[in-house]
Every structure is written in C-alpha cells, then in structure tokens.
Amino acid sequence: MRPAELSAPEAALAPRAYGAPAASGVLRTEPEDFVVEEELGFAPAGSGSHLLLKVRKRNANTQWVARELTRLAGCRPADAGYAGLKDRHAVAVQWFSVPRPRAAVDWRERRSGEFEVLEVHEHTRKLPRGALAGNRFAVRIRAPGGDGAALGERLAARLEAIARRGVPNYFGAQRFGRDAGNLQRLGTPLRRLPPQQRGFVLSAARSVIFNAVLAARVSEGSWERLRAGDLANLDGRGSVFRVEVVDAELLERCRRLEIHPSGPLWGEGDPGSAGEVQELEKTVAARYPDAAAACAAAGMAQERRSLRIAVHELRCEVEAQAVRLHFRLARGCFATAVLAELIETGGAIPEGG
C-alpha cells in the first residue's frame, strides 16, 4: 500500500449509487442539527452489580463522558462500558455502564453543559461494544438559499428511491482517523502500539478493503442485487448464507430489503464467498497488501458485512429554511452513507454508527 493511496479516507472517494447529489445543503450549524439515539438490543436486567446509564451528551466525546461517569462512580476508566462511539459535534442519547458504586450517587443531579443522565437501571454486567439493535437519527439539512420547501422538493424523489432500495453500506471516514491516520500506522509493527490504538488500526484496515469491494460492486451495479457465490446477509442480523443460484424467491426477498449481498471483513484465509464474487474480493484485497496482511497476522477471522443499508422509517419534515430527516439504521451503519446519496455539502458529513 503506497502512502499516496492514503491521502484521503476511502469513504470520501467512493462512488455514489444514485449519481450526483440531488441538492446542496448545510449540515451541523449547531449540535441540535444532528441527533442520534441508540436503541438497546436488550432490556436492562433490573438487578446486578452494574448500572446502565442512559445519557444525553451535547458537543462531547463519548470516551470523555465515559471517564466522567467512572470518576463519579469511583471506579477505573477501564471499568466503563459503552456500545459505540458517537460523533462529538452532535446531540447523542447513548448508553453507558459502570460498576454499581459503593456509595449512593444522585445521577440525575450530576448534569453539566456536556451531558446529563436520563435513566439509571441495575444490570448484571458491563455493557459490551456493539450491544445495540440500531440507531435513530434526526438530521437537519439547511437550505443554502433559505428555502426549505424548495429543498424538500429537490430531495423528494431521491428519498423515495432510498426508502425503497437502501444505500451502499460504506464505513464512514471516522473509521480511518484524522487524515487517514489509522491507515498510516499500518507501517508500524502492531505489537508496538497500545491495545486500543492497535484495535483502531485493524478496524481501519478491514474497513478500507470492505469499502473498496463495495465501491467495485457499486460501479458494476451489483451492490443491491445478489450474484451466484455471494453470502447473503439477513437484514439487521449477522447471519449469512451461501447463494448458489439466484432464483426468483431470492430476488424478491432482496427487493423487499429482507436480505442483502455482503462483503468481506478481512482476516485469515479466503473469504467465504465463491466463484466470481470471491475472485473480485481477493483482487481488491490484493490492492491493499499491508491492510490484508495486518488482519491475517492478528489472527482475525474472515467475517461479513452487508453491502447495503435498509433505511427504515425514513421521513422528511419541511421547515421554513431547512428539512429535517428522520430514519433508523441497524447497528454499525453510518448516517454518512445516507446523506452522501442526498446532498452535496462542500465539507465534512457528520458520522453516526
């Protein structure tokens, strides 16, 4: 992998499925323009040695909030749990866990300009990463000319298509770090990196290969349709199954967004796909030898990720000078992928995953 290839995150260069954006818009004039709320994939136990805390944060980093919560709980920063990272320049409602403090803490009174605790529940264990059913988003797009109704009209057809067909499931630019820094560290022996930084580098290595495979499928028009040899992914779940023949039933299930083609999260050995699909995936991975080698050397298993996001409950509210989009995505999916198919911003698009 040559350094020149890493001058910008791959996600920013990825081809769009629907062509040029339908309109221009302005994002994140203020944090309230981008709101994300986590949906837990389970109910709190109601008893146990840990506390689950539902927290609203504004313009605050997830890891900083976690450290503040452990300080209040009187435990180590490593004892905090959270299901996922959320964008700092936003309003995010997310879940954290801490060991139950020995002394009582009035959590609802421990509020600041950066965060407040909304709910407290006893639970049996630390909250693991990825323990989500999905995320709900409310994103305000401000019309450059100040005409929200006109912006809504320009977006209407594109929104209808996205609700019906979904969008490519690209990893967002945050996965690669500032100026693709996580990928740049692939030149450093991973054993020399701190464990957390090592995890970021390996995650970026997998993501750059996945995004490149997805970009190839978008370019050939197969990101939303199954090919023989694909591993089909059940919507919103980790389950996959091999597609030997693409028959009418599979085509219909794919059309209904019940199943999706999947792409590789790289690791040891060959991806589980077959035929021309596997050939494509291995050819693309060979363009990123450092990334592929790092994943294999770390003993990571070959896994799969859907090539397509089903954008659930998508609706648009027209305001005087903006539109506000509401939608729900499965865990691990980025709001970036939806917004990139809609608007040209002339700048960074906020993340959400």
Beta strands, then each sheet from edge to edge (+ up, - down):
strand 1: 23-24
strand 2: 34-40
strand 3: 50-58
strand 4: 81-82
strand 5: 91-99
strand 6: 115-123
strand 7: 132-142
strand 8: 167-168
strand 9: 231-234
strand 10: 240-242
strand 11: 259-265
strand 12: 303-306
strand 13: 308-309
strand 14: 312-318
strand 15: 322-330
strand 16: 343-344
sheet 1: 1+ 16+
sheet 2: 4+ 5- 2- 7+ 15- 14+
sheet 3: 4+ 5- 3+ 6-
sheet 4: 8+ 13-
sheet 5: 10+ 9- 11+ 12-
end
